[in-house]
Every structure is written in structure tokens, then in C-alpha cells.
Amino acid sequence: MNRRKFLHLIGCGCLTVGLHSCTTAPITERKQLKLIPEAKLNAQAASIYEQIKKKEKMSEDMDSLNQIKQIGSKIEKSISEYFVQTNTLDPTTNFDWEYILIENKKIKNAWCMPGGKIAVYTGMLDITKNTNGLAAVMGHEIAHAVAKHSIERASRNVAVNVVLQVTDVLSGGKLSQVNRTTGVNTVDLLTKMGIVNPFNRKQESEADYLGLIFASLSGYDIRETINIWDRMKEANKGKIPPEFMSTHPSPENRKRKIENWIPEITLKYPPITT
């Protein structure tokens, strides 16, 4: 097969995939590429979630766990009601929501897997401090799942790997030669800094925005989000990598954007009524 025909077939194949897999993120309407079936990723996430529940120590703080569940339930209902009232497709229709509190004071984190599987570490409670703070964090994590960010990342990784492999073939193995010459995966490093990390930062910013919306729709005071970032900065003691090397925007940039978004979101997305 000659080079021109090879490029033509690859191009047509990518176009066909793109036509069937390009969608938009809810509310923001950002264009997305989805090559991985959602049902498959949700099933994998549910299986991993069960393994985590067996491996990690679950907190015995039932008051905090119940608070997490109550906040989660309000956000669940508000999200679904918002999409009903706006006559748009509810992206959480196939979610099987679940909440756990993991006993680990050293980890100041929370996450939401595809399909609505959520975990909060007890260390994060030292940052959230109150109901509004916890709602802000949970809104952000839930936003990742609602916007299908995991599906999008997995799909982009597939696309980037295909492009790199094709480029390596067409260049006569020059990309592989660069890696062998430097002794490290230089191409992968440059890809992360130039493509993957900027894309992940865009998703994080989108989750910040959508998370504020979901918390506001659920009746929480989203102004508390600013205080969370101040407390997070203090907890990290300034130990963060430069933004271009990170999958997350810098705390200063995030805080600045959030401060600008709060007045708009408060007016545009008031507590939802059923």
C-alpha cells in the first residue's frame, strides 16, 4: 500500500469515527470526542468502586457520611430537574449513584467515577469545613461525571496514540528514534505538556463551572468555594507544580475564574423548584 492511499484510508476512518462520536458537553456545549461506549466505562468504574470499598477503610463517622448522602441526593435531583425543565437530555439517566466516606486524614480529596460512584476522604472534610463547602467540592466532582470527562479522556488517549503510531510509521520511525536517542519517552512527555495536560486543565475548568451551577441549583451558597481554595492553598503550603506541567489549572487562576463566575451563576441558575 502506498503512502497516499494509506493516508486516505486513515483519514476516511477518522472522519467516520468523528461523525458518529462528536457530541457536546451539557450546558457549556463544548464539542467532545467520544469513542468509548459509556456503558462499558460505567461497568468498569462500578467494578473498581467495589474493589475500593473492600480495600480502603470506610469511615465510621455516620454523621458526615449522611451529610454527604444528603448533599448528593439534592444535587442528583436538581440536575435531573434542571434538564427536565430545560427540555434537554439528562446525562445522569443511566447513573447508579452511590456515596462512601474513606477514612484517611492525609488525603484531602474527593472523586466521582463514571456512572455516579462517589468517594470523599475524611481529610477533605478539614478543607470543606461546612455544608456549603462540601457541596461545592461534590458539585465539582459530580460535574466530571455529568460531562462524561472520563469517556472523553479515554477517547482522546486512543486518538492521540493512533496519530502517534501513524506518524511514526510515515516518518520512518523517527519518533521512536527520538525516544531511543534521549533515553526517555520524550514524545510522550511533549504530548502530555502540549496536548494532554492543556486538555485536562480545560476539563477541570469546565468542572469548576458546572460544579458551581449544580451547587447553586441545589440551594447551596457557592461563595464558600472561594474559601475552599484559600484553605487548600494553606494546606498544600504552596507545593504545586507549574501549571504547564499539571493536569489542573493553578489555584490562582481557578480562584480568579470562580470569583468572576459566581455573580453570573447565582443569577442565572438560582435554586431549582420542582
Steps between C-alpha positions, in 0.01 A plus 500: 500500500646837403526797736225704335248215512594426861437864600170499313375190680608632840335834427173342392501271803555790740230702328253214533579462870475874552160525335358241735675604819498880513260633762485803728542539873181584693432870563840622373440340157872440455563254217615159617649187345364173639635175361445283809148368579364657818345175622837325480679770700220516759520123552877514543466788745239313706732197522796712611278681751411167663869410524574835664226445757663170597857631499459838672385559856151643508443782749281437802397868504137442410405865547744610231405213270131585536580863425682391184203287396253782567702749297543244224128426491415871469750544218373186323140625505593856404702384200222276370233766561709763321522287185128421521411868531731599215367214284847359441644151535590410858859365492448327837217272385718188512679593823492266800587753771697386804700677773778388733720675757855362513693528826825674407582837652816539292315501167313823438302388200169382360406347168207381292536207264300464177145401584479693827728300732626756752762493776607762750810463719475615862799727440286702257259585780775711658494710182126521437421584866125542445201390292546767231868413465426129471228570242747704293754217496239234425347718229839522331563125515148416384547743211784284368262204476209703362722647226634149421859617545636147559350379173645801323848450649506132412385582146759772457774267621396247235500768231839642605659153508369423152635828363842443660522146365399610150746791512778267612430266209483779242816663633698179474515451875637846584284534813631170635851613413456817708399291800796264457743791459385688811458188711155615616156511344552855376212483253261394776625779727454765231158358416394527864618859537376613159173305460393289797565741789340805330197286415472369857526855634213599272291219648587607854392855424177371349438288812558810714237686299244218487561415865410855602182472293399170657567625854305820430207309350497289817468806725855521638702819545767472229696794643652250742700358206742793529573412862566138402780605266652718770496205741635264234787736424584518870486120532729449200744762629565621148629160381345484154664444160505771231167506314644382166624182670173436681166344404331773707491878460697692762303581818535873425347463153220278629416738783498799262263328258272380778477853643393625155248218450323519836285812431395371158417149623313626808268702277470257209473174700304571821380215723275280291137444590315178424 
